[in-house]
Amino acid sequence: MVIYNRVKTDNDAIYDNVDVIYKAIFRNRQICFLYCEWSLGGTLVPRKGGAIYEISPWALTWDDENYYMVGYDESAGKIKHYRIDKMKSVSISEKQRTGKENFENFDLASFASKTFGMFGGRDENVTLQCENSLVGVVYDRFGKDIMIKPEGEDHFLAHVLVTVSRQFYGWLTAVGSGIQIVEPETVRTEYLQYMKEITDAYSL
């Protein structure tokens, strides 16, 4: 696979991490690692005070210029994803992987389309009112299997499953007024609050 215009990572061990993850998947084993975040000094520091993450890896994916490992967190009982360049001290555990039943019908493309920038959040079924000219934008973002129906002469309604997060709201803002949240009301209200926080920050 050749990927052009890829942003270089500062983590020289990323390919070693990928190799370990693939080996763990092949051996049906969990992996252990430190998960890091950027400090103000520009260095990666472990999260949770250096706690060891123990995750069952099930897939690798590429999204928004970054590699991610998608796996099952047994302690939390759900699927999670991790940026591979932020994983340190990755090793293969002796424990067998768990969460197989969660991945039997797992659609990685669908997971990526609803998870904006691979940021976490809660899943919601959202109805969007969109201008007809934006049908391509909606299909590119959510895929062609979503349900849409005409809404008057100039708009259509799109029913999509999204992981509600500030990144989702940022995407809506970037698209502009051509797409609006119809329901649920809770998501619509949260988006309005998101925009208010931004405009208030620029108030003199």
C-alpha positions in Angstrom: 0.0 0.0 0.0 1.3 3.4 -1.0 0.0 6.5 0.8 1.0 10.0 -0.6 1.3 13.3 1.2 1.5 11.6 4.6 2.4 13.8 7.6 5.6 12.4 9.2 5.3 11.2 12.7 7.8 12.0 15.4 7.5 8.5 16.8 10.1 6.5 15.1 8.8 3.3 16.7 5.4 3.4 14.9 6.2 0.6 12.5 7.6 -1.5 15.4 4.2 -0.9 17.2 2.3 -2.0 14.0 4.5 -5.1 13.8 3.8 -6.1 17.4 0.1 -5.5 17.0 -0.1 -7.7 13.9 1.8 -10.4 15.7 -0.6 -10.2 18.6 -3.6 -10.5 16.3 -2.0 -13.5 14.5 -1.4 -15.2 17.9 -4.8 -14.2 19.3 -3.2 -12.4 22.2 -3.9 -9.1 24.0 -1.3 -6.3 24.1 0.0 -4.1 26.9 1.2 -0.5 26.4 1.5 3.0 27.8 -0.9 5.5 26.1 0.5 9.0 25.9 -0.6 12.6 25.2 1.3 15.7 24.3 2.7 18.0 27.1 3.1 21.7 26.8 6.8 21.0 26.4 6.2 19.1 23.2 6.9 15.6 24.6 4.7 12.6 24.9 3.9 11.7 28.5 1.9 8.7 29.7 -1.8 9.1 30.5 -3.3 8.0 33.8 -0.1 8.4 35.7 1.6 5.7 33.6 -1.1 3.1 34.0 -0.7 0.0 31.7 -3.4 -0.4 29.1 -4.4 -4.0 28.3 -6.4 -4.2 25.1 -7.4 -7.0 22.7 -6.4 -5.7 19.2 -8.7 -6.5 16.3 -8.0 -4.1 13.5 -5.7 -1.4 12.2 -7.0 1.6 10.3 -5.8 4.8 8.8 -7.8 8.0 9.4 -7.0 11.7 9.2 -3.3 11.2 8.6 -2.9 8.8 11.5 -2.8 5.0 12.1 -5.2 3.7 14.7 -5.6 0.4 16.5 -9.2 -0.7 17.1 -9.6 -3.1 20.0 -11.7 -4.4 22.8 -11.3 -3.0 26.3 -12.5 -5.8 28.5 -12.5 -3.7 31.7 -14.8 -1.1 30.1 -16.7 -3.7 28.0 -16.6 -1.8 24.8 -14.7 -1.2 21.5 -12.1 1.6 21.7 -9.4 3.0 19.4 -5.9 4.3 20.0 -3.5 6.3 17.9 -0.5 4.0 17.3 2.1 6.8 17.4 1.0 7.6 20.9 1.5 4.0 22.2 4.7 3.3 24.0 6.3 0.1 25.3 3.9 -2.1 23.3 4.2 -5.8 24.2 2.3 -9.0 23.6 0.4 -10.4 26.7 0.0 -14.0 27.5 -3.8 -13.4 27.7 -6.0 -14.5 24.8 -8.0 -11.8 23.1 -11.5 -11.0 24.2 -14.4 -9.3 22.5 -14.7 -11.5 19.5 -18.5 -11.4 19.5 -18.3 -7.6 19.2 -16.3 -7.9 16.0 -18.2 -10.7 14.2 -20.3 -8.1 12.3 -18.0 -5.2 12.8 -17.8 -2.7 9.9 -14.6 -0.8 10.1 -15.6 1.7 7.3 -18.9 2.4 9.2 -17.0 2.8 12.4 -14.6 5.3 10.9 -17.4 7.3 9.1 -19.3 7.9 12.3 -16.3 8.6 14.4 -15.1 12.0 13.4 -11.3 12.3 13.5 -11.5 9.1 15.6 -12.5 11.1 18.6 -14.7 9.3 21.2 -18.2 10.3 22.2 -21.6 8.8 22.5 -23.4 7.2 19.5 -26.6 8.9 18.4 -29.0 8.5 15.5 -29.2 12.0 14.0 -31.4 13.5 11.4 -29.8 16.2 9.2 -31.6 18.6 6.8 -29.2 19.2 3.9 -29.3 21.2 0.7 -29.5 19.1 -2.4 -26.1 20.3 -3.6 -24.5 18.7 -0.5 -25.6 15.1 -1.2 -22.1 14.2 -2.4 -20.6 15.7 0.8 -23.0 13.6 2.9 -22.3 10.4 1.0 -18.5 10.9 1.2 -18.8 11.3 5.0 -21.3 8.6 5.9 -21.4 6.3 2.9 -24.1 5.4 0.4 -26.0 3.0 2.7 -27.6 5.8 4.8 -31.3 6.5 4.5 -32.1 9.8 2.8 -35.4 11.2 1.6 -36.5 14.4 -0.2 -37.6 17.4 2.0 -39.3 19.9 -0.3 -37.7 20.9 -3.6 -34.3 22.1 -2.3 -33.5 19.8 0.6 -33.3 16.2 1.8 -33.2 14.5 5.1 -30.3 12.2 6.0 -30.6 9.8 8.9 -27.2 8.9 10.1 -25.5 7.3 13.1 -22.7 9.5 14.4 -20.4 9.6 17.4 -21.4 12.9 18.9 -18.3 15.0 19.7 -16.9 18.4 19.3 -15.2 17.1 16.1 -18.7 16.3 14.6 -19.8 19.8 15.5 -16.6 21.2 13.9 -17.4 19.3 10.7 -20.9 20.7 10.7 -19.5 24.2 11.1 -17.0 23.8 8.3 -19.8 22.7 5.9 -21.8 25.7 6.9 -25.5 26.5 7.0 -26.3 24.0 4.2 -26.6 21.2 6.8 -28.7 21.6 10.0 -29.4 19.2 12.8 -33.2 18.4 13.0 -33.2 15.9 15.8 -32.7 14.8 18.4 -33.2 18.1 20.2 -30.5 17.3 22.7 -27.8 17.2 19.9 -29.2 20.3 18.3 -29.1 22.2 21.7 -25.5 21.0 22.3 -24.4 22.2 18.9 -25.9 25.6 19.6 -24.0 25.7 22.8 -20.9 24.7 21.0 -21.2 27.7 18.6 -22.1 30.1 21.4 -18.9 29.1 23.3 -16.9 30.0 20.2 -18.6 33.3 19.5 -18.4 34.3 23.2 -14.6 33.7 23.1 -14.3 36.3 20.3 -16.6 38.8 22.0 -15.0 42.1 23.0 
